[in-house]
Amino acid sequence: MLRTTLDPRLRGDDEDKVVSNRNLLVGVDIGGTFTDCVVLDRGGGITATKSPSTPDNFAEGMLAAMRLAADRLGVSFAQFCRDVALLTHGTTVGTNALLQRKGARVGLITTRGHEDAIHIMRGSRGVTSRDIRKVVHFPESRKPVPIVSKRLIEGVSERVDCFGDVVVALNEAEAEQAIRRLVEQAVEAIGVCFLWSFKYPQHELRVKEMIRGLAPQLFVCCSVDIAPKWGEYERVTATALNAYIGPVMAQYLGNLDQQLKASGYAQPLQITQCAGGSISVDKAMESPLLTLDSGPVSGVTGSLYLGRLMGYPNIITTDMGGTSFDVGIIVDGQPAYSFVSNVAQYEYFLPKVDIQAIGAGGGSLARVEQASKTLSVGPESAGAEPGPVCYGKGGTIPTVTDADVVLGILNPDNFLGGRIKLDRGKAVEATQRIADSLGLSLMEAASGIAKIAEFKMADIIRKMSVEKGFDPRDFVLFAFGGAGPTHAGVFAYELGVQKVIIPQKQIASSWCAFGAASADILHVYEQVDIQASPFDAARVNAELDTLEHKANERMNRDGIAKARRRLQFSLDMRHRGQINEVEVMLPEKRLRRGFEEPLRRRFYQRYEQLYGRGSSYAQARLEIVTLRLRATAATPRPELLAAKKLRRQISAKAVLGKRNIYWMDLKKALASPIYDGALLVPGNRIEGPAVIETTDTTVVVHPGRSLEVDTFGNFEIAFGRSHRGKRDAQSQ
């Protein structure tokens, strides 16, 4: 059970009245198919709702999900909004605008002579090593469609050197002419990115001021505000992307904020961001690039919060929906971060929680390569329209969901709590075509489709963990999303993880919305200042002072009390002359006498964890490249309540009967018990094979494994002796 712990400043005068004490925490996450809303009240109640997403106006789907929650709570929508202590929203509006090329018409002002940097790109063209097909066929790859056309890029005379000294002063007359030319070409946003501006930002800020004076209606952003780091291409890319989605996000968030205020919501609206926390709606409108990939990151945020309460410092998070499979990792109570992002082949530098995704979801399409007679699953997806064949909306190619229906895992009459009726006959017909092409039985083909998808998931998790120097066997695995609990039993077993947790059973499919509700406020500030050892503590501390000042200015504007603020500093370091940087956390806020030797030890430890024992060189000089500050502030949050009693006896009402399910490990079908997950209570234990159905997902317990409801109401899947033997063999 959950209850909410609220900031005293958010409570009303009468603690017993729901009307005035604003005791609800609300998280809303917009997905490609559904918009999820999770409401947590102070008494421990959880209300989870789903409403179809509305791509034409995502705010409609969000408000519809919130209205549905209000109806279930038995209050008017206006009353519901007044009762909300904090509303945190995860949105894909910016991501969709970028992927669908529906962003703004963008102009770019840069240093004269460097107008083509964003079109030249890096030699990799944004192709990463994680997509092996693109790597193998790299000569066939192409650059992405430009988000800024060449005729909308203006060069201005100015130059700052690598030390931050002005070599050529800003030519304001040229800058004014460039702005006017862009305005004449009907741009909706302008990005400003000059060489070495992160060492001397005044030129960019002056041009920004001029744009606001000449064309106040335009969205404008500077590289020093969004990505103050070295790397000309990555910095200009971040600036252009931010400008490209800026007007779309500003309009969406501005309208949403007004609608919520008109409905009675009085607290500041928070927006989830890619670094793992939330930012104010004003900050999100200024820097919408921070919201890209924030949806999957919210799943890590929720897992981090729950893991801390449950005592699990090492967690692999897996989110399987209809289209994709997203993986994150938490080590020693902290999420793993990446500092290079890639969206639509555009790479840019931005600190974010590291999420890796592959095209493996319930809607992943299964096809047979006729020449080689091999079966492939994904990355293409049936999407919401037409969806899997069993949806009966015109789909003809079988999917992972169709395979689950054929195997008997999914109940056609109780999918999503009975809201959608599945056509098993159509799923069988489509899967039989796969079977005939491969010379397999129907059940072998269906099992093969599921197994290929599950092994692909295990592979990406293995790469995600091992490439960072971690052993999956040291982790528990959190499985959520609509399809995650259905397939986690297989890919988790292959990895050898300790156990599988399906978090807070009734909201597992809406876990990203829960993560949004549990997110702290977070602002990340960075400054590049390359310096070689021996380090000057005064120089480092001066930069840290600057970062702290920026954070405090932002939090003052957000109205965050000083007592709520928490500061965490870190340094990106490397061997001098090398390119591989690692983040080293600073336990102290400022460097003190004798700091260098402990700092070197922390660097060597982290470096060798990533690149292997003996990979560092103790005699080499080191360099500090980037200084970073993560400034957080605690928000009202849910609090777990452990059950006072554990009950082994399963209620007769929880037993729904039996269903024939084909188990690939046994190579036969068995009449397997089916349980109602909502009626299982802490202490209940179920031996596999079995299936547990909830309103939004299906949990599969394979033969030889067991499921138990823990004291906090989570489903835990354990693997038994054979799994421990496999783990021991792998470790030898």
N, C-alpha and C positions, 0 to 999 in steps of 0.2 A: 504494500500500500504506500501511497505518497501523500505527503501533506506539504503545504507551502510555508516557507519562512519569509516573512516580508520585512522590508526596511520600515522601521517605525515611522519614518516621515510619510509613508504612503498609506498609513492606516487612518481611519476616521475616528471621530470622538466616541462613537458607540460601537464597541467591539462585537456586540451581539447582533447588529443589524447588517444584513448583506448589502443593503442599498448604498450605504455611505462609506463602507470601509475598504472598498476596492480590493477584494481579496482573491481575484482571479489572475492567474498567469496564462497567457495565451501565446502559442506559437503557431505560425501558419507557413507552410511550405508549398510552393507552386511547382508541380511537376508537369511533364508533357501531357499526361492523360488526366490525372486527378490533382486537385488542390486539397491538401490535408490540413486540418485544424485540430490542435490538441489543447484542451482547457484543463488546468489543474486548479483545484480549489483548496482552501486552507484545511478543510476537514479530511483531505486525503482522496477526494473523489477525482476521477479522471473521465473526461468526456472527449472522445475522438470522433471526428466526422470527416467525410469525404464528399467533395462536390466536383463535378466535371470542370476541368480547366477551360477557360474561355480565351483563346489566343487573340481574338479581336480586341478584347479589353480584359486583361487578366484581373483587374480590380473586381469585376463582376463575380468571377469564380471565387475569389478570396472572400468577398462579402457574403456570398451565398453560403460558403462553408461556415462562416461565423454565425450567420442567421440560423443555420441548422443546429449549431451548438446551443444557441440561445433557446431555440424551441425545445431541445432535449432537456435543458435546465429549467424550463417552464417560466421563462421571463421574456419580456419584450426585448427587441434588439437594442433599443435605446437604453434600457435598464442594464442589459448585458455590457454595453460599452462603458457605462458609468462604473460598473463593478470591476473593470479590468485594472489591475495594478500595473501591469506591463504587457505590452504587445510587441512581439518580435517577429519580423517577417522575412522569410527567405524567398527570393524572387529569381526567376530565370528570364526576366524581360530583357536584360542587357545581353545575356547569352544568345537568346533567340534572335534579337535584332542583328547581332553579329553573324551568326551562322546562316540566317536567311537573307543577309545583305539588305536589311531594312533600316539601316542606321541613317544618320544625317549626312547631308552634303558637306564635306569637311574641307577646309583650307588649312594649309600648313605653312608657317613662317620659320625659316631656319637660317643658319649661317650661309652667306653667299659662297657658292662652290660646292656645297654639300646637299644640294636639293635632291639628289637621286639615291641617297643612302637607304631610304625605306623601300625602294624598288630593287636595288642591287641585292639586298638581304645578305644573309650568310650563305656560305657554299652549300650547306645542308638543305636549304630551301624549307626549313622547318620540319623536315622529316626526322623523326626520332627513332632510336634503336628499338623501341618497344613494339613498333609495328614491323615485324620481320618481312611481311610481304612488300611493303614500300621500300625497305632497305634492299631486298633482293632485286627489285625492279626499279632501283633508283634512277637509272637513265631515262625511264619512262615518266618520272615524276615531273610536275610542273609547279611553277610558282603560283601562289594564290591570286585570286582576282584582287587587284589593288583597291584598298579602301580610300585612298587619296589619289586622284588622277594627277598626272604630271602638270597639267595646266593650272592646277589649283595649289601648286607648291611655289612659294615665293622665297627667294634668297635676299638677305639683307646684309649689308656690310657691317661687320662687328667681329671681334676676335678676342678670346680670352685664352691664355696658355694653361698648361697643366698645373701651374702653381697658383692659379687664380688671379694672375696679373692681367690687366687690360692691355692688349697689344694694339687693337684697333677699337676706337670708341664706337658706340652704337650710332649709326647714321639715322637719326630720327626722321629726317625727310624721306629717306628710302622706306623706312618702316611705315610711315603714314601712307605713302603711295601704294605699298604692297597691301595694306589693309583695305584701302579704297578699291583696288582692283578686285580683291576677293569678294568684297561686298557687292560690287557690280555683277559678279558672277553668281550671285544668289546663294552663297554658302550659308549654312545654318550654324556652323561651329568653326572655331579656329583653334588649332593647337600651335604652341610656340615651343621650339626646342633648339637651343644654341649649343655649340661645342663648349664643353667644360663648364656648363652653367651651374653645375652642382658645387663648383668651387667659387663661383662669382655669379649669384642669381640676379643681380640688379638689372642686367640687360633684358632678361626674360620678363621680369616683373614690370619694367617700364613699358614694354610693348603690350603687355596685358592691360596695363592702365590706359594706354592709348586706344586699344580696341574697345574697352568699355566706354571711353569717351566718344569715339566715333560711331560705334554700332552697339549700343547697350543691349539690344535685343538678342545678340548672339551669345551662344555658349562659348566660353573661352577657358583654356587650361594651359598650364605650363609644365614642362618636364620636371622642374624642381619641386612642384607640388605633388606629383604622382610617382616619380621614379628618380630621385636624386642620386643616381649611381653612374659609374663609368660604364662604357659600352654604348657607343653612339647609336648603333642600329637598334639595340634593345630599348634604349631610352626614347628614341623618336617613335618607335613602334608603340610603346606604352602610351605616349602622348596622343598619337593619332587615334588609337583604339578608344581612349577615354573620351576624346572629342567626338568620335563616330557614334558612340552610344549615349553620349551625354544628354542631348536634347530629348531623346526617347525616354530615358530614365527620369529626367527632371520633370517631364510632363506627367508620366505615370505616377511617380511618387508624390508630386505636388497635388495632383487630383485626389489620390488616395488619402493623403493626410487631411485634406479639406473635408472629404466625405466622412472620415472617422470623427473628426472634430464636430462636424455637424450632427453626427449621431450620438454624441455625448462622451466620446473618449477624450479624456483631459490630459493624460500623461504623454510624454514624448514618445513618438513612434521610433522603434529601433529596427535596423536592417542588418541581417546577418552578412558577414563578410568572409573573404577567403582565408584570412589569417586565423580564423577559429573563434571569433567573438562577434560582437555586434557594434555598429556605429549608429550615430544619430541620423535621422532622415536627411538633415541638412548636409552632413558630410557625405552621405551616399549620393546626393544630387550633385555635389562638387566633384566627387571621385568615384563615378559608377564602376570603373574598372575593378574596384575592390569587391564588387558583388559577383563577379564571374566565378563560377564553380562554388558559390557559397552554399548551395543546396546540399550537395554531398558532404561538404565540410561540417554541416550541422549534425549529420549522423555521427561523426567523430566527436563533436562537442558533447552530444548527449551520452555517448559511450564513455568519454573521459569522466564526466560527472558521476555516472552510475558506477563506473569502475573504481573510482576513489572511495565511494561509500561502501562498496562491497569488498574492498581490499585487493583488487586486481591491478597491479601496476603495469603489466604487459598485456596489451590487447591488440588483436587484429580485428578491424572492423570491416564488415562486408555488407554491402547494400545491393541487393538484386531486385531490379524492377522489371518492367516489360521490355526495355530496350538495352540497358547497360548493366554492368556489374562493376561497382565502385569499391576500391580497397583503400583503407587507411591503416596506419599503425601507430600505436601508443607505446612508448618505452619509458619505464621508470616514472610513470605518471605524467608524461609529457608527449604531445603528438609530434610525429616526425614532420619536419618542414622541408620545403623545397624553395629555391629562390629564382628559378627560371620557369616561367609559365609558357605554355604553348596552346594557342587557340587558333583554329583554322589556319595552321601553318605559320602563324605569326608568333615569334618568340619575344618575350619581354621579361625584365627583371622585376619581380614583386614577391615579397615574402608571403607564403601561403602554406596552409596545412597540405602536406603531400597526399594527393589523391590520384590513384591510377585507375583508369577505366578501360574496359574492353567491351566489345559488342557481344555480350552474352546475357540475355535476359529471357523472360518467359516468352517473348515474342520473336526470339531469334529463329530465323528460317533454316530449315534442314533441306539440303540438296544433295543429289548424287552426281558426281563427275563421271559422265558416261565413258570417257576414254580410259580412265584408270579404275572405274568402278569403286570409287572411294566416297565416303559420306563426310560432308562438312556441315557445320552448324555455325551460323552467324558469319560475319558481324552484322549483316543486313537483318532488319527487323520488320515484322508486319505492322508495327506501330499500333496506334489506337484505331486507325482505319486502314484496311479492313479488319485488322487484328488477326488472332489465330483463327484457323479454319472452324474450330468449334464454336466461335462467336456467332457464326451464321451470317456474317456481313459481307460475304463474297470472297473471302480468302480461299486460296486453293493450295498453297504451299504449306506443308505441316511445320509446326513450331515446337518448341520445348513444352509449352503448355498443352498442345495437342498430345504430345507423347505422354505427359502426366495423366491426361484423361484416359488415354488408351490403357495405360498400366493399371488404372483404377485408383491412383493416388488422389486425384481430384474428384470430388463428387459433383456431377453435372447439375444436380438439383440444389446444391448448397454452396455454390461458388460465390465468394464475397457475401456470405450470409444469406444466399438465395436471391440477391439483387440481380444477378445475371444467370440465366439458364444456358447451359452449354449443350451443344449437339454432339453427343459421343459418336453417333453414326458417321457424321462428316469427318470427325477426327480419325476414326478407324479407316475410312475410305482413303484419306490423304496419306496416312502412314503406311497403308498397305501398298501404295504405289512405290514408296521407298523400299519396302521389304521385297517386292517383286524385282526391282532393279538390282538388288544386291543378293538375291537368292536366299533371303532370310525369312524367318517366321515373323508374324506381325509383332509379337512381343519382343523378339530379339531386335527388330528395327527400332521399336519405341525405346527400349532400354539403351540401345546404342546412341540414339539422339540425346537422351538425358546424360549419358555417361560422357560423351564428347564435350558437352557444355560444362559439365562438372569438372572434368580434367583441365579444361582451359582455365577455369576459375582457380583451381589449385596451382596451376603453372604461374599465373600472374601474381598470386599471393606469394609464392616461393621466390619469384624474382624481386618482388617488392620488399620482402624481408631480408633475404640473403644478400641482395645487392647493397643493403645498408648495414651489413655486418651482424644480422640477428638470425637466430635459430628459431623457426616456427614452433619447435617443441617446447620453447620456454614461454609460450603465450596461451591465453584462452582466446576463443574466437567468438565475437558477437555477430549474430546473423539477424538481419532485419530487412525491411522492404517486403513487398508483396510476395515475392518468390524465394527470398533468401532462406527462410526456415524449411522450405520444401527440399532444398538441395544441399544444405549445409552439412548434413550428416555424411555425405560422400566426400566432398572436397576437404572438409576438416579432417576426416579420417586419413585421407591421403597425405596430408601435411604432417600428421602426428601431433596435432595440438592437444593440450591437456583436456579441454572440454569445450562444448558449444553452449553459449548463452543466448537464448531468445529473449531479449530484454522486455520486461513489463508486458507480458504476453498479449494483453488486449490492444496495445498500441505499437506492436512491433512493425507493422506495415506503415505506420505514421511516425517512425522514430526520428526522422529528420525534423519534423515539426516539434517533437519533444525536445530535440537538441536546440532548436531555435529558442524555445521557452526557457531553457536552462543556461543560455549563453551569457557570459559576462560582457560588459562593455570593453572593447579593446581598440587601442590605437597603436600603430606601429610607425616608428620614426627611424630613419637611417641617414647616415652621413659617411661618404667615402673620404678617407684620409689615409693614403698609403704611407706607411712608415715602417722602417726596418729596425730590428733589434740591434743594440739595446734600446728599449723603449723609454720615451720621456713621459713619466706619469703626469706631469703638469699639462702636457699637450693633449694626452688622451682625456684627462679629466675636464679640460676646457671644452672638448667636443661633447662629452657626456652632459656637461652643464647646458650646452645649447639644446641638445635633444630633450632634456628634462624641461627646459623652459617652453619649448614648443608643445610638449604634452600637457603641461599645466595650463597654457593658454587655451588649448582646445577643450580641456575638461572644465575650465572656468566658463567657457561659452556654453557648454552642455549643462552647466549647473550642477556638477558633480562635487560633493563635499570632499575636502582634502582627506578626511579620515577614511574615506572609501577607496582611495587611490593606492594602487600597488605598482611598483616599477621593477622591471626585470631587464638588466643590461646584458649585452653579449657582444662578442667580437668575431668577425669573419677573419680567419688567419690562414696562412699558407707558408710553405718553405719559400725563402726568397728566390725569385726567378722562376718559380713554378706557377701553375694555373689552378691546381686543385685546392679550393678553399674549403675549410670546415668551420662550422659555427662553434664557438667556445663560450659557454655561459659564464658570467661573472657573478660569483656569490655575493660580492660587495657592490655598493653603489658607486664607489670611487676607488681608484687604485691607490694603494698605500705602500709604504716603504717595504721592500722585500717582496713585491708582488710578482716579479718576473719569473722566478723559478717555479712557483706553483702554476703560473699561467702556461709555461712551457710544458709541464707535465700533463695538464689537462688537454693541451693541443695534441701531444703525442698519443695520448690514450684514445682520443676521439679519432685521430687520423688513422691509427692502426686498426681501430674497430671497423672503419669503413674500407680500408684498402689492404688490410692483411698485416699480420705480425711481421715486424722487421721492415715495413715499407717506409717508415720515417727515417730521418737522418739527424741524430742528436747533435752533430757538430755543425749543422747548417744554421745560418741566420734565419730568423723568421720575419714575417711581415704581417702587420695588421692592415687590412684592406677596408673593411666596412665596420662602423660602429652602429649598434642597433639598440633601440629601446622599445619594449612592449609595455605599454601603460594600460593597466586594467582597472576596472571598478566593479565590485560585486553588485549583482542585481538581485531582486527578489527571486527565490528559487525553490523548487520542490525539495522536500526532505523525505527520505525513505523511512518507512516504519516497518520494523521486522514484526512478523506474526508472533503473537505470544504463545500460540500453540501450534504444533505440527500434527496433522491428522493423516495417518496411513490409510485409513479406510476411504475408498473412493465412493462417492455418492452414486447410487444407482441411476440417478437422473443424468449423470455425466456420461454414462455408457449409452451410445447411440445405436449399438448393434455391431454387425460385422459386414465386411465387404471384400470381395475377391480382389486381391492385389498381386500383381506379378513382381516377384523379388529377383532381381538379376543375380544376386549372390547365390541364391538357392536354385536358380534356373527353373522356377515353377511358381504357380500362383497358390496363395494361401488365403483362407477366410480369416481376415485380420480385423482385430477390434478397432472400432472408431469411437473417439471420445469428443465431448464438447469441452473445449478449452476453457470457456468462461466458467464452467462449474468445477474445474479442478482447483484445489486449494493447497496451500503450503503443506508439505509433507507427503502429498500423493506421489506414488512412484508407479511407473508403467514400464513393463518389459517389452522390448520389441520382438516381433514386428507389430507395429501399431501406427495409427494416424490420429493426430489431434487436430480438430477443425476449430478455427475461430472465425469471427465475422469477416476478417480481412486477409487471412493467410492460412496455410496448412502446414503443420509440422509433421515430419516423417521420422519415425524411429525405426531404424533398420534392424533386421535380425541380429541378435547377439549384443544389442545396445540397450540402454535404458534411459528413461526420461524421469526427472524429478522436479517438482515445483519447490523452489527454495523458499527460505523464510521471507524474502522480499517479493515473492510472486513472479519470479522469472522462471522460464523453462530451462532446465539444464540437461544436456545430453552427454552421457558418459559412454565410453567405448569398451570397457571391459578388459579382460586379461589379454586377449589377442592383440589389442591395440598397445598395451603396455609392452608386450613382447616385441612388437614392431618398432616402438620407440627405442627400446633398449638396443635392438639390432642396428638401427640407424646410427646410434651414438657410438657404436664400436668401430 
